[in-house]
Amino acid sequence: MMGINEEKAFLFSSSILTVAMVSLVGMLAVTVIFWGSGIAPVFNTAG
């Protein structure tokens, strides 16, 4: 399909998914670090 070798296509898609998962876990880790250091969202009630 589209002139791409099946092994190369699988490797490319696996690489894209790996980068996406690593980025997601990294953002979660940064969030945990920020919340642990006291930087947390403040929820205000209107009224």
ZINORZI-V633066 format. One record per run of one state. SS is the DSSP state (helix for helix, strand for strand, loop for the rest). FROM is the first residue (numbers start at 1). TO is the last residue. If there is no record, write none. Layout:
ss:SS from:FROM to:TO
ss:SS from:FROM to:TO
This chain:
ss:loop from:1 to:5
ss:helix from:6 to:36
ss:loop from:37 to:47
